């Protein structure tokens, strides 16, 4: 067990920092890391906090576990960002909200750039006055 954790820790170091490019690759790598740490569920669930005074002991334990896993998950996500992005996103205190903001920003940007490339490809017109190889390279 200890060697597995040691291997995981060494692989965490190898995971690149997100700099605003290749979000999908970075997202999948971080997601896999969070799966290995068994905290990935906080990306899809909101806080288990309740104000009920008659909470059962199991509910209190589950809420405390969720809070700790949320901190671990958020810490790993922020730790794998470049300083500039860390400065932008460190104020988001709940991991699910942080993850949703990142997806909204960078998945939209990725889709927009792909649409632009496809649009440019379909609307490209060959010009007789320019060499074919120059136009091909373009």
C-alpha positions in Angstrom: 0.0 0.0 0.0 2.8 2.4 0.9 4.6 1.9 -2.4 1.3 2.5 -4.3 0.9 5.9 -2.5 4.6 6.6 -3.2 4.1 5.8 -6.9 1.0 8.0 -7.0 2.8 10.9 -5.4 5.6 10.7 -7.9 3.1 10.7 -10.8 1.4 13.7 -9.3 4.7 15.6 -9.7 4.8 14.6 -13.4 1.4 16.0 -14.1 1.9 19.3 -16.0 0.5 22.6 -14.8 -2.5 24.0 -16.7 -1.5 27.2 -18.5 -4.8 27.9 -20.4 -4.0 25.5 -23.3 -4.9 21.8 -23.8 -7.6 21.9 -21.2 -9.1 18.6 -22.2 -5.9 16.8 -21.7 -5.2 18.5 -18.4 -8.8 17.9 -17.3 -8.5 14.1 -18.0 -5.2 13.9 -16.2 -6.5 15.7 -13.1 -9.7 13.7 -13.1 -7.7 10.4 -13.1 -5.6 11.7 -10.2 -8.8 12.6 -8.3 -10.2 9.1 -9.0 -7.0 7.5 -7.7 -7.3 9.6 -4.5 -11.0 8.6 -4.2 -12.1 12.3 -4.0 -13.5 12.7 -7.5 -17.1 12.5 -6.2 -16.9 16.1 -4.9 -16.8 17.3 -8.6 -20.4 16.2 -9.0 -21.9 16.7 -5.6 -22.6 19.8 -3.6 -21.9 20.1 0.1 -23.7 17.8 2.4 -24.1 20.6 5.0 -27.3 20.8 6.9 -28.6 22.9 9.7 -30.6 20.2 11.3 -29.8 19.9 15.0 -30.9 16.3 15.1 -28.3 15.1 12.7 -27.3 11.6 13.1 -23.6 10.7 13.9 -23.2 9.2 10.4 -24.5 12.4 8.7 -22.0 14.4 10.7 -19.2 12.0 9.7 -20.2 12.1 6.0 -20.3 15.9 6.0 -16.9 16.1 7.6 -15.5 13.6 5.1 -17.0 15.5 2.2 -15.5 18.8 3.5 -12.1 17.2 3.8 -12.3 15.6 0.4 -13.4 18.9 -1.1 -10.4 20.6 0.3 -8.1 17.9 -1.0 -9.7 17.9 -4.4 -9.6 21.7 -4.7 -6.0 21.8 -3.5 -4.9 19.4 -6.1 -6.7 21.2 -8.9 -5.3 24.6 -7.9 -1.8 23.1 -7.3 -1.8 22.0 -11.0 -2.4 25.4 -12.4 0.2 28.0 -13.4 0.5 31.0 -11.0 -1.5 33.3 -13.3 -4.5 31.0 -13.3 -4.1 30.1 -9.7 -4.5 33.8 -8.9 -7.7 34.0 -10.9 -9.4 30.8 -9.4 -8.1 30.5 -5.9 -11.0 32.5 -4.4 -13.5 29.8 -5.5 -14.0 27.9 -2.3 -16.1 24.9 -3.5 -14.5 22.4 -5.9 -17.6 21.7 -7.9 -18.0 25.4 -8.6 -14.3 25.7 -9.5 -14.5 22.7 -11.9 -17.7 24.1 -13.5 -16.1 27.5 -14.0 -13.0 25.9 -15.7 -15.2 23.8 -17.9 -17.4 26.7 -18.9 -14.4 28.9 -19.8 -12.1 26.5 -21.5 -14.5 24.0 -23.1 -16.3 26.9 -24.8 -13.0 28.4 -25.9 -12.0 25.0 -27.4 -15.3 24.6 -29.2 -15.1 28.1 -30.6 -11.6 27.6 -32.0 -12.6 24.3 -33.7 -15.6 26.0 -35.3 -13.4 28.8 -36.6 -10.9 26.3 -38.1 -13.7 24.3 -39.8 -15.4 27.4 -41.0 -12.0 28.7 -42.5 -11.4 25.3 -44.1 -14.8 25.1 -45.8 -14.6 28.8 -47.0 -11.1 28.7 -48.3 -10.9 29.5 -52.0 -7.9 28.9 -54.3 -6.5 31.9 -56.1 -5.0 31.6 -59.6 -2.4 34.3 -59.1 -0.6 32.5 -56.2 1.5 29.4 -56.4 -0.4 26.2 -55.5 2.1 25.0 -53.0 1.8 28.3 -51.0 -1.9 28.0 -50.9 -1.7 24.3 -50.0 0.6 25.2 -47.0 -1.8 27.8 -45.9 
